């Protein structure tokens, strides 16, 4: 059986991968929203889903299970996503 340290490293790696996947998904949805017609259901739906993905990333991102190194790698991409969502009318507090 694997030791606790090895399991914790796997957990950190898997959580970081999940955050990256959610962040990539949020970017894709926001990009789709930018190409949809203003006020269309497609645009609204993709903005809403991109925001949900963003909020999920924020919850996982703040969890101390992600290493400081992984957290630093995600900061730039998260800032870009926030800027894109703000351009689509989302607000952050």
ABEGO torsion letter per residue (X at the ends): XBBAAAAAAAAAAAAAAAAAAAAAAAAAAAAAAAABBBGBAAAAAAAAAAAAAAAAAAAAAABAABBAAAAAAAAAAAAAAAAAAAAAGBBBX
